[in-house]
Amino acid sequence: MKKAVFFVIAVAALMATLVFSFAGCTSVKEKCFVHTEGAVLKDKYDTPFGLVGTNLGGWLVQESYLVPTDVGEEYGQIDMLIELANRFGKEQADELVKIYEDNWVTEADFAFIKSLGMNCVRLPFTYMTLCDAVTQDQATRAYVRTPYEELTLKKDAFARLDQALELCKKYDMYLILDMHGAVGSQNGNDHSGDIAMHDEGGLLWRDDETGEICREKTKELWVAVATRYKNEKNVAFYDLLNEPGIKDADGNQTTNERVFDYFDELYDAIRAVDPNHAICMESCWEMANLPDPSEYGWTNVVYQYHHYNWSSLNIYNMGFYSLKMLQAQALDYSVPIFVGEFNVWGDSSRSGGDQTDEEAWDGVVELYTGLGWHFTTWNFKHAAQNSTWGLLNAKGEVAQANFKTDSFERIAQCWRAANSENYAENKTLTACIKPHLSSFNAMRQEPLRDFAILNG
């Protein structure tokens, strides 16, 4: 009899746990993962909030214009890793990368981001972060790209992601895990770390055995990531693919049904091991380049867009951002909107315009917070002086490391100097951001006012 009573109690407890898991959060503090409720994003206390922060770009994947390395657009991170290994040996190449990563982002940077009133960081990483992408050819003894089918998790695969998570916990911030470079690349661009098949938009989309291998390996990595972090409430959500883009004959990139179907594969694979975390899908580029989530049965998802109103387009900011707002209103997908990357230039950079960069930044941040659009600036740091690309700018001229010609000591010296003690707050930029963060429209109610950026 006692056993029967115990069994009933145990089943009841289990059912209560399941009901809690699927019904959402209670009023008990810290029982929630960041999750969506319609177009509203809720925090670990089940409270509507604004997710506002910056990107740790350039840390785990180097981009030519952003970091103190002469990478060049014709090279990707993988090319640099192979070159360093062939020049100095694998052990010393790994040591150089460690020197760089130990300095480009430190605890001081998390403290700085928190001091601005921000509450999250988006962390771009690639398959090279998790796997040993360079191997030695047994016949030639030269270091080459590890065949995609042989990629496996390396021993310290999660060291940097763990480091970022622990610092987010320490400074009470959220972490967004962003697959910036899938196996074979999802866009073929240098910021994915791998420019293989650049003209097609990356090997990930190839309709052949190689493409299948890349897609399967990328899915395996996401399952590994989700398995490791499934219980971490300071992880805000999983950002499936940065700027996924299949290129057309003119070189233009876009997301389409083929991308959506792969999103669905990744979604199902992650949900099988982690039913709790929100999942983020990116458009390349317009809001209409993502489907209504109900078409795929996606729930607890965030939609992400990147906003770059390049001066070369000669489109005034009023028109550019008005269109973004109108597109969102017309589609009305009822999902949280996250601007995962953006930079802003005043209309003075366009023909006949007189708006300054500061006025434009102030207006755009006011717009995002007023509309309840979550955002992370691109980027937290830029290896240059007086640049709107960084919340931190270099204090002086930056020495660029040439991985093809510089000595080990010279590269190490340049990369040690990347420590933020040699960088300073871009106060012109942060002064445009900080005043608006406290007025974030967390309930996504339509604001009853105009925005400066929409009024020219």
C-alpha positions in Angstrom: 0.0 0.0 0.0 2.8 2.4 0.9 4.5 1.6 -2.4 1.2 2.4 -4.3 0.8 5.7 -2.4 4.4 6.6 -3.1 3.9 5.8 -6.8 0.9 8.0 -7.0 2.7 10.9 -5.4 5.7 10.4 -7.7 3.5 10.5 -10.8 1.7 13.6 -9.5 5.0 15.3 -9.0 6.2 14.3 -12.4 3.0 15.6 -14.0 3.3 18.9 -12.1 6.8 19.2 -13.4 5.7 18.6 -17.0 2.8 21.0 -16.6 5.2 23.7 -15.3 7.6 23.0 -18.2 5.0 23.4 -20.9 2.7 26.0 -19.3 5.5 28.5 -18.9 6.7 30.3 -15.8 5.2 30.9 -12.4 5.8 33.8 -10.1 8.7 32.1 -8.4 11.9 34.0 -9.3 14.5 32.6 -11.6 12.3 29.7 -12.9 12.2 30.8 -16.5 14.2 30.9 -19.6 14.1 33.9 -21.8 11.0 33.2 -23.8 8.4 34.8 -26.1 4.8 35.7 -25.6 3.5 36.9 -28.9 5.7 39.8 -29.9 6.9 40.3 -26.3 10.2 38.9 -25.0 10.1 37.9 -21.3 13.1 37.5 -19.0 13.9 34.8 -16.4 11.4 36.3 -14.0 8.6 36.1 -16.6 8.7 39.9 -17.0 8.6 41.7 -20.3 11.9 43.3 -21.0 14.2 44.8 -23.6 17.2 42.9 -24.7 19.8 45.6 -25.5 23.5 45.2 -25.9 26.4 44.8 -28.4 28.3 42.2 -30.4 31.6 40.6 -29.4 32.5 40.6 -33.1 36.1 39.9 -34.1 36.8 37.8 -31.1 36.3 34.2 -32.3 36.3 35.0 -36.0 38.5 37.8 -37.3 37.1 40.3 -39.9 39.6 42.3 -41.9 38.3 45.8 -41.2 37.4 45.3 -37.6 40.5 43.8 -36.0 44.3 44.4 -35.9 45.0 41.8 -38.5 45.7 42.2 -42.2 43.3 39.4 -43.1 42.0 40.8 -46.4 38.7 40.1 -48.0 40.1 37.3 -50.1 41.0 35.3 -47.0 38.9 33.7 -44.3 39.8 32.7 -40.7 40.5 29.2 -41.9 43.1 30.4 -44.4 44.9 32.3 -41.6 44.9 29.3 -39.3 46.4 27.1 -42.1 49.0 29.7 -42.9 50.1 30.2 -39.3 50.3 26.4 -38.8 52.5 26.0 -41.9 54.7 28.9 -40.9 55.2 28.2 -37.2 53.8 24.7 -36.5 50.4 23.9 -35.1 51.3 24.4 -31.4 52.7 27.9 -31.9 49.8 28.8 -34.3 47.4 27.8 -31.5 49.4 29.9 -29.1 49.1 33.0 -31.3 45.4 32.5 -31.5 45.2 32.2 -27.7 47.2 35.5 -27.3 44.8 37.2 -29.6 41.6 35.9 -28.0 43.0 36.5 -24.5 43.3 40.2 -25.3 40.5 41.1 -27.8 37.9 40.3 -25.1 38.5 40.4 -21.4 36.5 40.6 -18.2 36.9 44.4 -18.4 34.9 44.5 -21.6 31.9 42.8 -20.0 32.2 45.3 -17.1 32.2 48.1 -19.6 29.2 46.9 -21.5 27.3 46.5 -18.3 28.2 50.0 -17.2 26.5 51.4 -20.3 23.2 50.0 -19.0 23.2 47.1 -21.5 22.0 43.6 -20.5 23.3 41.3 -23.2 26.1 40.4 -25.6 25.7 38.5 -28.9 28.7 36.2 -29.4 29.6 35.3 -32.9 31.4 31.9 -33.2 32.1 29.4 -36.0 32.6 25.8 -36.5 36.3 26.5 -36.1 35.6 27.6 -32.5 34.3 24.1 -31.7 36.3 21.9 -34.0 40.0 21.6 -34.9 39.7 22.8 -38.5 43.4 22.4 -39.4 45.1 19.0 -39.7 48.4 17.7 -41.0 48.5 15.8 -44.3 50.3 12.6 -43.6 51.8 12.4 -47.1 53.1 16.0 -47.5 53.3 16.9 -43.8 51.8 20.2 -44.7 48.9 21.6 -42.7 45.6 21.7 -44.6 41.9 22.2 -44.0 40.3 19.3 -42.0 37.9 17.5 -44.4 34.4 18.5 -43.4 33.3 14.9 -42.8 36.2 14.4 -40.3 35.3 17.4 -38.1 34.7 16.5 -34.5 34.5 18.5 -31.2 37.9 19.4 -29.9 38.9 18.9 -26.3 38.4 22.5 -25.3 35.5 23.1 -27.8 33.4 25.2 -25.4 36.1 27.1 -23.5 35.4 30.5 -25.0 31.6 30.1 -24.9 31.8 29.0 -21.3 34.1 32.0 -20.5 31.5 34.4 -22.0 28.6 32.7 -20.2 30.4 32.9 -16.8 31.1 36.6 -17.3 27.5 37.2 -18.3 26.4 35.5 -15.1 28.9 37.6 -13.1 27.6 40.9 -14.6 24.0 39.8 -14.8 23.7 39.8 -18.5 22.3 37.5 -21.2 24.3 35.7 -23.8 23.1 35.2 -27.4 25.0 32.3 -29.1 25.4 33.2 -32.8 26.6 30.7 -35.4 28.5 33.2 -37.4 30.2 30.6 -39.5 28.6 27.2 -40.3 30.5 24.3 -41.6 31.3 25.2 -45.3 29.8 28.7 -44.7 26.3 29.9 -45.0 27.2 32.9 -47.2 30.7 32.4 -48.5 31.8 35.8 -47.0 34.9 36.5 -45.0 33.0 37.2 -41.8 31.9 33.5 -41.8 35.6 32.6 -41.5 35.4 30.4 -44.7 35.1 31.8 -48.2 34.9 28.4 -49.9 32.5 28.7 -52.8 32.2 32.4 -52.3 30.3 32.9 -55.6 27.6 30.5 -54.6 27.1 31.8 -51.1 28.9 28.9 -49.3 29.1 25.2 -49.5 26.3 24.8 -46.9 23.7 25.3 -49.7 25.4 23.0 -52.3 23.0 20.4 -53.7 25.5 17.6 -53.5 27.3 15.3 -51.0 29.5 18.0 -49.8 26.5 20.2 -49.0 24.8 17.4 -47.2 27.9 16.8 -45.1 28.2 20.5 -44.2 24.5 20.7 -43.2 24.7 17.5 -41.1 27.9 18.6 -39.4 26.4 22.1 -38.6 23.3 20.4 -37.2 25.5 18.2 -35.0 27.3 21.2 -33.7 24.0 22.9 -32.8 22.9 19.8 -31.0 26.2 19.8 -29.0 25.7 23.4 -28.1 22.1 23.0 -27.1 23.0 19.9 -25.0 25.7 21.8 -23.2 23.7 25.0 -22.5 20.1 23.6 -22.2 19.9 24.4 -18.5 21.5 27.9 -18.7 19.0 30.6 -18.1 21.6 33.3 -18.9 21.6 32.1 -22.5 18.9 34.2 -24.1 18.5 32.3 -27.3 20.3 30.4 -30.1 20.9 32.4 -33.2 20.9 29.7 -35.9 22.9 31.2 -38.8 24.3 34.7 -39.3 23.3 36.4 -42.5 22.4 33.1 -44.4 22.4 34.0 -48.0 22.1 32.0 -51.3 23.6 34.1 -54.0 21.8 34.8 -57.3 23.5 35.3 -60.7 24.1 39.0 -59.8 25.8 38.1 -56.5 22.9 39.3 -54.4 22.1 37.2 -51.3 18.7 36.3 -49.8 17.0 33.8 -47.6 14.4 31.6 -49.3 12.4 28.4 -48.9 15.6 26.3 -49.0 17.0 28.2 -46.1 13.7 28.1 -44.2 13.6 24.3 -44.6 17.1 24.0 -43.1 16.1 26.4 -40.3 13.3 23.9 -39.6 15.8 21.0 -39.5 17.9 22.8 -37.0 14.9 23.9 -35.0 13.7 20.3 -34.7 17.2 19.0 -33.8 17.6 21.6 -31.1 14.1 21.1 -29.7 14.8 17.4 -29.3 17.5 18.1 -26.7 16.4 21.6 -25.4 12.7 22.4 -25.4 13.2 25.6 -23.4 15.4 28.1 -25.1 14.1 30.5 -27.7 15.5 30.1 -31.2 16.3 33.0 -33.5 16.1 33.0 -37.3 17.8 35.6 -39.4 16.6 37.3 -42.6 19.0 38.3 -45.4 17.8 41.0 -45.6 14.2 42.2 -45.6 11.5 41.4 -43.1 9.5 39.6 -45.9 12.5 37.2 -46.4 11.3 35.2 -43.4 8.1 33.1 -43.4 5.2 33.3 -41.0 6.4 31.0 -38.2 3.0 29.3 -38.2 3.8 27.9 -41.6 6.4 25.7 -40.0 4.9 25.3 -36.6 7.7 27.3 -34.9 7.0 28.5 -31.4 9.2 30.5 -29.0 11.1 32.1 -31.8 12.7 35.5 -32.4 13.1 37.0 -35.9 16.4 38.9 -36.5 17.3 41.6 -39.1 20.5 43.6 -39.7 20.2 47.3 -40.6 22.9 48.9 -42.7 21.8 52.0 -44.6 25.0 52.3 -46.7 25.8 55.7 -47.9 26.3 54.3 -51.4 22.6 53.6 -51.6 21.9 57.3 -51.2 18.6 56.6 -49.4 17.8 59.0 -46.6 17.4 57.5 -43.1 13.8 58.7 -42.9 12.9 56.5 -45.9 15.1 53.5 -44.9 13.7 53.2 -41.4 10.2 54.1 -42.3 10.2 51.2 -44.7 11.5 48.8 -42.0 8.7 49.9 -39.6 6.0 49.6 -42.3 7.2 46.1 -43.3 7.0 44.9 -39.7 3.5 46.4 -39.4 2.3 44.8 -42.6 3.6 41.3 -41.9 2.6 41.3 -38.2 4.1 37.9 -37.5 3.6 38.4 -33.7 7.2 37.5 -32.9 9.8 39.6 -31.1 12.0 41.7 -33.5 15.7 41.7 -32.9 18.1 43.9 -34.8 21.2 41.8 -34.2 23.6 44.1 -36.1 23.5 47.8 -37.1 25.6 50.8 -37.7 24.2 54.3 -38.5 25.4 57.1 -40.7 23.9 60.6 -40.9 22.3 61.9 -44.0 25.3 64.2 -44.4 27.1 61.2 -45.9 24.5 61.3 -48.7 23.9 63.7 -51.5 22.3 66.9 -50.1 21.8 65.6 -46.6 22.7 67.6 -43.4 22.0 65.1 -40.6 25.0 64.3 -38.5 26.0 60.8 -37.4 25.2 61.7 -33.8 21.7 62.8 -34.8 21.1 59.6 -36.8 22.3 57.3 -34.0 20.2 59.1 -31.4 17.1 58.8 -33.7 17.6 55.2 -34.5 18.1 54.0 -30.9 15.1 56.1 -29.9 13.1 54.3 -32.7 14.2 50.8 -31.7 13.5 51.3 -28.0 10.2 53.1 -28.8 9.0 50.2 -31.1 10.2 47.6 -28.7 12.8 46.2 -31.1 15.6 44.4 -29.3 19.1 45.2 -30.5 22.8 44.6 -30.3 25.2 47.2 -31.9 27.9 46.1 -34.3 30.4 46.2 -32.7 31.6 46.6 -29.2 35.1 47.4 -30.4 36.9 48.5 -33.5 40.7 48.6 -34.1 40.5 52.2 -35.4 40.2 55.7 -34.1 36.9 57.8 -34.2 34.8 55.1 -35.7 31.0 54.5 -35.3 31.8 50.7 -35.7 32.8 50.5 -32.1 31.6 51.4 -28.6 35.4 51.2 -27.9 37.9 52.8 -30.3 41.6 52.5 -30.4 43.4 55.3 -28.5 46.1 55.6 -31.1 47.2 54.2 -34.5 46.8 50.4 -34.6 49.6 48.1 -35.8 48.2 45.5 -38.2 49.6 41.9 -37.9 50.3 40.3 -41.3 50.0 36.6 -40.8 51.7 35.9 -44.1 54.9 37.8 -43.5 55.3 39.0 -39.9 57.4 37.1 -37.4 55.8 35.2 -34.5 57.0 37.9 -32.2 55.6 40.7 -34.3 52.2 39.0 -34.6 52.1 38.3 -30.9 53.0 41.9 -30.1 50.2 43.3 -32.3 47.7 40.9 -30.8 48.6 41.6 -27.2 48.1 45.3 -28.0 44.5 44.5 -28.8 43.7 44.5 -25.1 41.0 47.1 -24.3 43.4 49.0 -22.0 44.6 50.5 -25.3 41.1 51.4 -26.3 38.7 54.2 -25.1 35.0 54.6 -24.9 33.5 56.2 -27.9 31.5 58.7 -25.8 30.0 60.4 -28.8 28.3 57.1 -29.6 27.5 55.9 -26.2 25.9 59.3 -25.3 23.4 58.6 -28.1 22.5 55.2 -26.7 22.4 55.3 -22.9 19.6 57.8 -22.5 17.1 55.7 -24.4 17.7 52.3 -22.8 15.6 52.9 -19.7 12.5 53.8 -21.8 12.4 50.5 -23.8 8.8 49.7 -24.8 8.8 46.2 -23.4 5.1 45.6 -24.0 5.5 46.4 -27.8 2.6 48.8 -27.5 2.4 51.2 -30.5 4.0 54.4 -29.5 1.8 57.5 -29.6 4.6 59.8 -30.9 6.8 60.5 -33.8 10.5 59.6 -33.9 13.2 62.0 -34.9 14.7 59.6 -37.4 11.4 59.4 -39.3 11.1 63.2 -39.6 14.2 63.9 -41.6 
